[in-house]
Amino acid sequence: MDPRLFQAVTRNQKRRFNKLVRQNFEIVKQISEETGNTALHLAVRHGRVELVKEILSLWPEAAEVENLKQETPFHEACREGEAQILRVLLDSPWGSSELIGRQNRNLLFLACTKSHVEVVDILLNHRRIHHSSFDRVAGFLEATSRGHLGVVQQILQKFPKAARKVDENGFSGLHNACLSGHVDVVEYLLGRDPFMARQFTYSGYTPLHLAAMNGKTQIIKVFLQRSRLSFFDHTKQGVPILHLTIRHNQFKTFLHCAQSSEKEGSLINSVDLDGNTILHVAAESGRVKFVKFLINEMRMMINRQNSEGLTPLDMLDNLAASDTKKFKILEDMLRNAGGKRKIELTNSTIPTSNKGELVREWVHSLDPNLLEEDGLQKIDLDRDEKEDEEIEHENLGSNNVIHAHDEQVDQAEKKYGYVLPNNLDKQKHLSQKRRKVLVSKMDGYRSQREKQHNMYKETLQNARNTITLVATLIATITFSVGINPPGGIHQDGPLIGKAVFAKTKGYKVFIISNSIALTTSLSIMIVLVSIIPFRRKLLLRLLKITHKVLWVSLAFMAMAFTSATWLTLPQDYKTNWLPNVILAVVGGTMGTFFIYLGVELVKHWMRKLKWRRERVEKPTISASNNFDGNSDHQSTDDQSSNKAKSDIEQRDLRKLYSFSTNSDVASSRGRGGHVY
């Protein structure tokens, strides 16, 4: 480009520009070799409105010329926010609306990025330019991510449905605003549609989850005012919001959520899918500040157990190897607060009641299959009831004796300084005998459950090894067949080294199927070798994924075998029926097994869903039966003492319900196994 033309445009020297044009009209069409910009690009970039009009009058086609970045003067106007120049360009007589839209994509995105509200308004409403749904959504999401409230308002006024649109990761505009911490945009979007607060990304997070993980406290305040229910939404992985703040070490955010929701005990006491409380997570993550706050300020239950029976103190084991200092601090903290390990709680005494009602109710709630499998004898409830009646009869007799001789006891205490021995010793002996029987039965049940749990873990590990072995065999076979194709290769001529059947359709089916089987089996091997799961849930998820990929690999391996056999069989009347038979046998056998396993998998899902519903609907244990009709004869102090005792028993028995929350195993006990 002529330096004189460049200076005239950039310095807004209109007279000099006109003089250069009169001397040489073609000078206006010159293009910069370095950038590909025309004089119109420069005039738009520097905001020279009059020069833009002059250049368009001399050379209308300049509006559609692209520079080396494939940008027209329209892009320059949108980037620089030149609304007046943009109107001039749109009102110029060149081109059609389709041509403008085709050559000027991303105009709206550029304007949204730079927060040019007036330019956005022009682009949305001008008759000559049309935007695809993708362009509108991209611009809207960019504006929310950058916090350009004016642009967000302009787009939603014209296209309200854009608020619910998401990007390739499932992020909506509200997700972007929460992630970036733009309070005004969040308030506006929640004001328009509060239900957006409960929209999940493809990875399973709501906007509030993103704000909590990134410590956006001001966003938390907005949600407390506009969408309080969203605090009770777990991620798709079953993680509550308070757990997220702990895992991402956002103490201020956690503190604000906890203090603002003190009335909602369910939020403070929420657990994840593994039954971990916020104290479990804080201990496992090594968050000293969190643990100290939970123990001293929130009075959390120190020895609450998760689904595997682990206490917060047990969760420190993973921390011992990585951070010894934190492990020691947290262990002392929990120990001083009364923390115990699983093994210490297991050896504690199992609670009983005066009439055994709570224990019988707990036994009745168990899955009958649990009591019969692997030689475990079923608890004889009838015999227990008879024993309870005998014990109760003795108890009542003892109580009557005690009440009848109250006066005598008082006199003895006054006279001799001690209580006369009576049926109290006998009653105590019977109570201890009954307790020992129940403890023995419960120890047997615990031992059986632990044995079954260990067997399940061993089975999962064996399944992992089997999948690895099968994938290795598939990779070996498919690789060998790939470099030694059916029918062999040409030994001489121009096609030497090429497959004989390379140009046939059957070979194309073979090579594609063989390649898919090879790559999928290699992928399984890489994944299983690279990931070392030490939690059952992650191992099971890994097996589910690799197992389904193994199905695909086996299916394509069978297809490769069928096509290879088809190629190598002679095509004459004597063997024409063989390919069809092979296809029917292979396809029928594989298809039958795949369909059968698919049906069994669906049945397993239904059983698991039913089991979860029944578990949720299980009635709360009641201790009201601990007091019989004879309670009228008891003193007020005795009633208070018994009531306190029953409350303790009720609490301890609730713990017994958490022996197993492995839904896959619990919902399939009667079958002895399940598909995955």
C-alpha positions in Angstrom: 0.0 0.0 0.0 1.2 3.5 -0.9 2.5 5.2 2.3 0.8 8.4 1.3 -2.6 6.6 1.2 -1.9 5.0 4.6 -1.1 8.4 6.2 -4.1 10.1 4.7 -6.5 7.5 6.0 -5.0 7.1 9.5 -4.6 10.8 10.0 -8.1 11.6 8.6 -6.7 13.9 5.8 -9.7 13.9 3.5 -8.3 16.5 1.1 -5.1 14.6 0.6 -7.0 11.4 0.1 -9.2 13.0 -2.6 -6.1 14.4 -4.3 -4.4 11.0 -4.4 -7.6 9.5 -5.8 -7.8 12.1 -8.6 -4.2 11.5 -9.5 -4.7 7.7 -9.6 -8.1 6.2 -9.1 -6.7 2.7 -8.6 -4.8 3.7 -5.5 -8.0 3.3 -3.4 -7.9 -0.5 -4.3 -4.4 -1.0 -3.0 -4.0 -3.7 -0.3 -1.3 -4.0 2.4 1.1 -6.9 1.7 1.8 -7.4 5.4 -1.8 -7.5 6.7 -4.0 -7.7 3.6 -5.9 -4.6 4.9 -7.5 -2.2 2.4 -8.0 1.6 2.9 -11.5 0.8 4.2 -10.2 -1.5 6.9 -7.9 1.3 8.1 -10.7 3.9 8.0 -13.1 1.7 10.0 -10.4 0.8 12.6 -9.6 4.5 13.2 -13.2 5.6 13.2 -13.0 7.8 10.1 -16.7 8.0 9.2 -16.4 10.5 6.3 -13.6 8.6 4.7 -15.6 5.4 5.0 -18.4 6.9 3.1 -16.0 8.3 0.5 -14.3 5.0 -0.1 -17.6 3.1 -0.4 -18.8 5.6 -2.9 -15.6 5.0 -5.0 -15.3 1.3 -4.4 -18.5 -0.4 -3.0 -17.0 -3.9 -3.2 -14.4 -2.9 -0.6 -16.8 -3.9 2.1 -16.5 -7.5 1.2 -12.7 -7.7 0.9 -11.0 -9.9 3.5 -7.6 -9.4 4.9 -5.1 -12.1 5.8 -7.1 -12.9 9.0 -10.2 -13.4 6.8 -11.8 -10.4 8.3 -13.9 -7.8 6.5 -14.4 -4.1 7.5 -17.5 -5.3 9.3 -15.3 -7.2 11.8 -13.2 -4.1 12.4 -16.4 -2.1 13.1 -17.7 -4.7 15.6 -14.4 -5.1 17.3 -13.9 -1.3 17.7 -17.5 -0.6 18.6 -18.0 1.8 15.7 -21.8 1.7 15.7 -22.2 4.6 13.2 -19.7 3.1 10.8 -21.5 -0.3 11.0 -24.7 1.4 10.0 -23.0 3.0 7.0 -21.6 -0.4 6.0 -24.9 -2.1 6.3 -26.7 0.6 4.4 -24.3 0.5 1.5 -25.8 -0.8 -1.7 -23.3 -3.7 -2.2 -24.2 -7.4 -1.8 -27.2 -9.3 -0.6 -28.2 -10.2 3.0 -27.1 -13.8 2.4 -23.6 -12.6 1.2 -23.2 -10.3 4.2 -24.2 -13.1 6.7 -21.9 -15.6 4.9 -18.8 -13.4 4.8 -19.2 -11.8 8.2 -19.6 -14.6 10.7 -18.7 -14.1 14.3 -19.7 -10.4 14.2 -22.0 -10.8 17.1 -19.4 -12.8 19.0 -16.8 -10.0 18.5 -19.3 -7.3 19.7 -20.2 -9.4 22.7 -16.6 -10.0 23.6 -15.9 -6.3 23.7 -19.2 -5.4 25.4 -20.3 -3.0 22.6 -24.0 -2.8 23.5 -25.0 -0.5 20.7 -23.3 -2.6 18.1 -25.0 -5.7 19.5 -28.3 -3.9 19.2 -27.7 -3.1 15.5 -26.6 -6.6 14.7 -29.7 -8.1 16.3 -32.2 -5.9 14.7 -30.9 -4.8 11.3 -32.8 -6.2 8.4 -29.8 -7.1 6.2 -28.0 -9.3 8.6 -29.1 -12.7 10.0 -27.4 -14.8 12.7 -27.6 -18.5 13.2 -28.7 -20.0 16.5 -25.1 -21.0 17.1 -23.8 -17.5 16.7 -26.4 -16.1 19.1 -25.7 -18.7 21.7 -21.9 -18.3 21.4 -22.2 -14.5 21.8 -24.5 -14.8 24.8 -22.3 -17.3 26.5 -19.2 -15.2 25.9 -21.0 -12.1 27.4 -22.0 -14.0 30.5 -18.5 -15.3 30.9 -17.1 -11.8 30.7 -19.8 -10.2 32.8 -21.2 -7.9 30.1 -24.7 -7.4 31.6 -25.9 -4.9 28.9 -25.1 -7.4 26.1 -26.8 -10.2 28.0 -29.9 -8.1 28.4 -29.9 -7.2 24.7 -29.7 -10.8 23.5 -32.3 -12.1 25.9 -34.8 -9.4 25.0 -34.5 -10.5 21.4 -34.0 -14.2 22.0 -35.2 -15.3 25.5 -34.6 -19.0 24.8 -30.8 -18.3 24.6 -30.7 -18.3 28.4 -31.2 -22.1 28.5 -28.7 -22.9 25.7 -25.4 -24.6 26.6 -22.0 -25.1 25.1 -20.2 -28.3 24.3 -19.5 -28.9 28.0 -23.1 -28.3 29.1 -22.3 -24.9 30.5 -25.2 -22.4 30.4 -24.8 -18.6 30.7 -25.5 -18.9 34.5 -22.8 -21.5 34.8 -20.3 -19.1 33.1 -21.4 -16.1 35.3 -21.0 -18.2 38.5 -17.7 -19.6 37.5 -16.3 -16.1 36.7 -18.0 -14.4 39.7 -20.2 -11.8 38.0 -22.8 -11.0 40.6 -24.9 -8.6 38.5 -25.3 -11.1 35.7 -26.2 -13.9 38.1 -28.8 -11.7 39.7 -30.3 -10.8 36.4 -30.4 -14.4 35.1 -31.9 -15.8 38.3 -34.5 -13.0 38.3 -35.6 -14.0 34.8 -35.7 -17.8 35.5 -34.9 -19.1 39.0 -35.1 -22.7 37.7 -31.8 -22.2 35.8 -30.1 -22.6 39.1 -30.8 -26.3 39.1 -29.5 -27.0 35.5 -26.6 -29.4 35.4 -23.5 -29.5 33.2 -22.6 -32.6 31.3 -20.1 -33.4 34.1 -22.8 -33.1 36.7 -22.5 -29.6 38.3 -25.0 -26.9 38.9 -24.1 -23.2 38.7 -24.0 -23.1 42.5 -21.5 -26.0 42.6 -19.1 -24.1 40.4 -19.4 -21.0 42.6 -18.8 -23.0 45.7 -15.7 -24.8 44.3 -14.1 -21.5 43.2 -14.9 -19.6 46.4 -17.3 -17.1 45.0 -18.9 -16.0 48.3 -20.9 -13.1 46.8 -22.5 -15.5 44.3 -23.5 -17.8 47.3 -25.3 -14.8 48.9 -27.3 -14.3 45.7 -28.4 -17.9 45.6 -29.4 -17.7 49.3 -31.8 -14.9 48.3 -33.0 -16.2 44.9 -32.7 -20.0 44.9 -32.3 -21.5 48.4 -33.4 -25.0 47.3 -30.4 -25.3 45.0 -28.2 -25.7 48.0 -29.7 -29.2 48.5 -28.8 -30.3 44.9 -26.0 -32.9 44.9 -23.7 -33.3 41.9 -24.5 -36.2 39.5 -21.7 -38.0 41.4 -23.8 -37.6 44.6 -21.5 -35.0 46.2 -23.3 -32.3 48.4 -22.2 -28.7 48.1 -20.5 -28.5 51.5 -18.4 -31.5 50.6 -17.3 -29.6 47.4 -16.2 -26.6 49.5 -14.1 -28.8 51.7 -12.5 -30.8 48.8 -11.5 -27.5 47.1 -10.3 -25.9 50.4 -12.8 -23.0 50.2 -13.2 -22.3 54.0 -14.9 -18.9 53.7 -17.4 -20.3 51.3 -18.0 -23.3 53.5 -18.4 -21.0 56.5 -20.9 -18.8 54.8 -23.0 -21.8 53.6 -22.9 -23.4 57.0 -23.8 -20.3 59.0 -26.4 -19.2 56.5 -28.2 -22.6 56.6 -28.0 -23.4 60.3 -31.8 -24.0 60.3 -31.5 -26.6 57.6 -29.9 -29.5 59.5 -30.2 -31.7 56.5 -27.6 -29.6 54.7 -25.1 -29.8 57.6 -25.7 -33.5 58.0 -25.8 -34.3 54.3 -23.7 -37.3 53.1 -22.4 -38.4 49.7 -23.1 -41.7 48.0 -20.4 -43.4 50.1 -22.1 -42.2 53.3 -19.3 -39.7 54.1 -20.2 -36.7 56.2 -18.4 -33.4 56.0 -16.2 -34.5 58.8 -15.2 -37.6 56.9 -14.3 -35.5 53.8 -12.4 -32.9 55.9 -10.3 -35.7 57.6 -9.7 -37.5 54.3 -8.6 -34.3 52.5 -6.3 -33.2 55.4 -8.2 -29.9 56.1 -7.0 -29.0 59.6 -9.0 -25.8 59.7 -12.2 -27.5 58.7 -11.8 -30.3 61.2 -11.1 -27.9 64.0 -14.2 -25.9 63.1 -16.5 -28.9 62.8 -15.4 -30.3 66.2 -15.3 -27.1 68.2 -18.0 -25.0 66.7 -20.5 -27.3 65.0 -20.3 -30.2 67.4 -20.3 -32.9 64.7 -20.7 -36.6 65.6 -17.1 -37.7 65.9 -17.7 -41.4 65.4 -20.4 -41.4 62.7 -19.7 -44.2 60.2 -20.0 -44.1 56.4 -21.3 -46.9 54.2 -18.2 -49.0 54.7 -18.3 -48.5 58.5 -15.4 -46.1 58.5 -15.2 -43.2 61.0 -13.5 -39.9 60.3 -10.5 -41.3 62.2 -10.3 -44.2 59.8 -10.3 -41.7 56.8 -6.9 -40.4 57.9 -5.2 -43.6 56.8 -4.8 -42.3 53.2 -3.2 -39.2 54.6 -0.6 -41.0 56.7 1.6 -41.8 53.7 1.4 -38.4 52.0 1.5 -35.9 54.9 2.7 -37.3 58.2 2.5 -33.9 59.9 -1.1 -33.3 59.1 -2.0 -36.9 59.9 -0.6 -36.5 63.4 -2.3 -33.1 64.0 -5.7 -34.4 62.8 -5.4 -37.7 64.7 -4.7 -35.9 68.0 -7.6 -33.6 67.3 -10.1 -36.4 66.7 -8.8 -38.5 69.5 -9.1 -35.6 72.0 -12.7 -35.1 70.8 -13.5 -38.8 71.5 -12.9 -40.2 68.1 -12.6 -43.9 67.6 -11.8 -46.3 64.7 -14.2 -48.8 63.2 -12.6 -51.7 64.9 -13.0 -50.0 68.3 -16.7 -49.4 67.7 -17.2 -53.0 66.4 -15.9 -54.4 69.7 -18.3 -52.3 71.7 -21.4 -53.8 73.3 -24.6 -54.1 71.2 -27.5 -52.3 72.9 -30.6 -54.1 74.1 -33.9 -53.0 75.6 -35.9 -54.3 78.5 -38.2 -56.3 76.3 -36.0 -56.7 73.3 -38.4 -54.8 71.0 -35.7 -52.7 69.3 -33.5 -55.7 68.5 -36.4 -57.8 67.2 -37.5 -54.9 65.0 -33.9 -54.6 63.6 -33.7 -58.3 62.9 -37.1 -58.3 61.1 -35.8 -55.4 58.9 -32.9 -57.5 57.6 -33.0 -59.2 54.2 -34.1 -62.8 54.8 -31.5 -64.0 52.2 -28.8 -62.6 54.4 -29.6 -64.9 57.2 -29.7 -68.0 55.1 -26.8 -67.7 52.7 -23.4 -69.4 53.0 -24.5 -71.5 56.0 -25.4 -68.6 58.3 -28.2 -69.8 60.5 -31.4 -67.7 60.6 -32.1 -66.1 63.9 -34.9 -67.9 65.6 -37.3 -65.0 66.5 -39.9 -67.3 68.0 -37.4 -68.7 70.4 -36.1 -65.2 71.3 -39.7 -64.1 71.9 -40.2 -67.0 74.3 -37.0 -66.2 76.1 -38.0 -62.6 76.3 -41.4 -63.5 77.8 -39.6 -65.7 80.4 -37.2 -62.9 81.2 -40.0 -60.3 81.3 -41.9 -62.6 83.6 -39.0 -62.8 85.9 -38.4 -59.1 85.6 -42.0 -58.3 86.5 -41.8 -60.6 89.5 -38.6 -59.0 90.6 -40.2 -55.6 90.2 -43.2 -56.6 92.3 -40.9 -57.9 95.0 -38.9 -54.7 94.9 -42.0 -52.6 95.1 -43.5 -54.8 97.9 -40.4 -54.6 100.0 -39.5 -51.0 99.4 -40.3 -50.2 103.1 -38.2 -53.2 104.2 -35.3 -52.1 102.1 -35.4 -48.6 103.5 -35.4 -49.9 107.0 -32.5 -52.2 106.3 -30.5 -49.3 104.8 -31.2 -47.3 107.9 -30.4 -50.1 110.3 -27.5 -52.0 108.6 -26.3 -49.6 106.0 -26.8 -52.0 103.1 -29.6 -53.3 100.8 -31.0 -56.8 101.5 -30.1 -59.2 98.6 -33.2 -60.2 96.7 -34.3 -61.0 93.1 -32.2 -58.1 91.7 -29.2 -60.4 91.3 -31.3 -62.9 89.4 -32.8 -60.3 87.1 -29.3 -59.0 86.4 -28.1 -62.5 85.6 -31.0 -63.1 83.1 -30.4 -59.7 81.4 -26.7 -60.5 80.9 -27.5 -63.9 79.6 -29.8 -62.5 77.0 -27.3 -59.9 76.0 -24.6 -62.5 75.4 -26.9 -64.4 73.1 -27.6 -61.4 71.0 -24.0 -60.3 70.9 -23.0 -63.8 69.7 -25.6 -63.6 66.9 -24.6 -60.2 65.8 -20.9 -61.0 65.8 -21.7 -64.0 63.5 -23.7 -61.6 61.2 -20.8 -59.1 61.1 -18.3 -61.8 60.4 -20.4 -63.1 57.5 -20.8 -59.6 56.0 -17.1 -58.9 56.2 -16.4 -62.2 54.5 -18.9 -61.4 51.8 -17.4 -57.9 51.3 -13.9 -59.3 50.9 -15.2 -61.9 48.4 -16.9 -59.1 46.4 -13.7 -57.0 46.3 -11.7 -60.1 45.2 -14.3 -60.8 42.5 -14.0 -57.3 41.1 -10.2 -57.6 41.0 -10.5 -60.9 39.1 -12.9 -59.4 36.6 -10.4 -56.6 36.0 -7.6 -59.1 35.4 -9.9 -61.1 33.1 -10.8 -58.1 31.0 -7.1 -57.2 30.7 -6.2 -60.7 29.6 -9.0 -60.9 27.0 -8.1 -57.4 25.6 -4.5 -58.5 25.3 -5.5 -61.6 23.3 -7.8 -59.6 21.0 -5.0 -57.1 20.4 -2.5 -59.9 19.6 -4.9 -61.7 17.2 -6.1 -58.6 15.4 -2.6 -57.3 15.0 -1.4 -60.6 13.5 -4.3 -60.8 11.1 -3.9 -57.2 10.1 -0.4 -57.6 8.8 -1.2 -61.1 7.3 -4.5 -60.4 5.6 -6.8 -63.2 4.4 -5.9 -64.4 0.9 -2.3 -63.3 1.4 -0.4 -60.6 -0.6 0.9 -60.3 -4.1 4.4 -61.8 -4.4 5.4 -60.0 -7.6 4.3 -57.5 -10.2 3.4 -53.8 -9.6 1.2 -54.7 -6.6 3.9 -56.6 -4.7 3.3 -56.6 -1.0 -0.3 -55.5 -1.4 -3.3 -57.5 -0.2 -4.9 -59.8 -2.9 -8.5 -58.9 -1.9 -7.7 -55.2 -1.2 -10.2 -53.9 -3.7 -13.1 -56.0 -2.7 -16.0 -54.9 -0.4 -15.4 -57.9 1.9 -11.8 -56.8 2.6 -12.9 -53.3 3.4 -15.4 -54.6 5.9 -12.6 -56.9 7.3 -9.9 -54.3 7.7 -12.3 -51.7 9.3 -13.7 -54.2 11.7 -10.2 -55.5 12.5 -8.9 -52.0 13.1 -11.7 -51.1 15.5 -11.2 -54.3 17.4 -7.5 -53.6 17.7 -7.8 -50.0 18.8 -10.6 -50.7 21.3 -8.7 -53.6 22.9 -5.5 -51.4 23.1 -7.6 -48.7 24.7 -8.8 -51.1 27.4 -5.3 -52.2 28.1 -4.0 -48.6 28.4 -6.9 -47.6 30.7 -6.6 -50.6 33.0 -2.8 -50.4 33.3 -2.8 -46.6 33.8 -5.5 -46.3 36.5 -5.0 -47.9 39.9 -8.3 -47.7 41.8 -8.2 -48.2 45.5 -11.9 -47.6 46.1 -14.6 -50.0 45.2 -16.8 -47.4 43.5 -14.1 -46.2 41.1 -13.1 -49.8 40.4 -16.7 -50.8 39.6 -17.1 -47.7 37.3 -13.9 -48.5 35.5 -15.0 -52.1 35.0 -18.4 -51.0 33.7 -16.8 -48.8 31.0 -14.1 -51.2 29.9 -16.6 -54.1 29.9 -18.8 -52.3 27.5 -15.8 -51.4 25.3 -14.8 -55.1 25.4 -18.3 -55.9 24.0 -17.6 -53.6 21.1 -14.2 -55.1 20.5 -15.5 -58.7 20.5 -18.4 -57.8 18.2 -16.0 -56.2 15.6 -13.6 -59.1 16.0 -16.4 -61.5 15.2 -17.4 -59.3 12.2 -13.7 -59.4 11.0 -13.7 -63.2 11.3 -16.9 -63.5 9.3 -15.8 -61.3 6.5 -12.4 -63.0 6.3 -14.0 -66.4 6.1 -16.4 -65.0 3.4 -13.3 -63.9 1.4 -11.4 -67.1 1.6 -14.2 -69.6 0.8 -14.5 -70.6 -2.9 -17.5 -69.0 -4.7 -19.2 -72.0 -6.4 -22.5 -73.8 -6.0 -21.1 -76.3 -3.6 -20.0 -73.8 -1.0 -22.5 -70.9 -1.6 -24.4 -71.8 1.5 -21.4 -71.8 3.9 -20.9 -68.0 4.2 -24.6 -67.6 5.1 -24.4 -70.3 7.7 -21.2 -68.8 9.2 -22.9 -65.4 9.4 -26.0 -66.8 11.0 -24.0 -68.8 13.6 -21.7 -66.0 14.5 -24.3 -63.2 14.4 -26.9 -65.3 16.1 -24.7 -66.5 18.9 -23.1 -63.1 19.7 -26.5 -61.3 19.3 -28.2 -63.8 21.6 -25.7 -63.4 24.4 -25.6 -59.6 24.0 -29.4 -59.4 24.2 -29.5 -61.7 27.2 -26.9 -59.7 29.1 -28.6 -56.5 28.1 -31.9 -57.7 29.5 -30.2 -59.0 32.7 -28.5 -55.6 33.1 -31.9 -53.8 32.8 -33.4 -56.2 35.4 -30.5 -55.5 37.7 -31.1 -51.7 37.4 -34.8 -52.2 38.2 -34.0 -54.3 41.2 -31.5 -51.8 42.4 -34.0 -48.9 42.0 -36.6 -50.9 43.9 -34.2 -51.6 46.7 -33.3 -47.9 47.0 -36.9 -46.9 47.2 -37.6 -49.5 49.9 -34.6 -48.3 51.8 -35.7 -44.7 51.7 -39.2 -45.7 52.7 -38.0 -47.8 55.7 -39.8 -46.6 58.8 -37.9 -45.0 61.6 -37.2 -47.3 64.6 -39.5 -46.5 67.5 -38.6 -47.0 71.1 -42.0 -46.3 72.4 -42.6 -49.9 73.1 -39.9 -50.0 75.7 -42.4 -49.0 78.3 -45.2 -51.4 79.2 -48.3 -51.1 81.2 -46.4 -51.5 84.4 -44.7 -48.2 83.9 -47.4 -46.7 86.0 -45.8 -48.4 89.0 -42.5 -46.8 88.3 -41.3 -43.6 89.8 -40.7 -40.5 87.8 -36.9 -41.0 88.1 -37.2 -44.6 86.8 -39.2 -43.4 83.8 -36.7 -40.7 83.0 -33.9 -43.2 83.3 -35.6 -45.8 81.0 -36.5 -43.2 78.5 -32.9 -41.9 78.3 -31.7 -45.5 78.0 -34.1 -46.2 75.2 -33.0 -43.1 73.3 -29.4 -44.3 73.4 -30.5 -47.8 72.2 -32.5 -46.3 69.4 -29.5 -44.2 68.3 -27.1 -47.2 68.4 -29.6 -49.4 66.5 -29.9 -46.9 63.7 -26.1 -47.5 63.2 -26.9 -51.2 62.7 -28.9 -50.3 59.6 -25.8 -49.0 57.8 -24.0 -52.3 57.6 -24.2 -52.4 53.8 -25.2 -49.7 51.4 -23.7 -51.3 48.4 -26.8 -51.3 46.3 -25.5 -53.7 43.6 -24.9 -56.4 46.2 -27.8 -55.7 48.5 -30.3 -55.7 45.7 -29.0 -59.0 44.3 -28.3 -61.1 47.3 -31.0 -63.7 46.5 -29.4 -64.3 43.1 -25.9 -64.6 44.3 -24.5 -62.2 41.7 -25.2 -59.4 39.3 -24.3 -58.2 35.8 -22.6 -54.8 35.3 
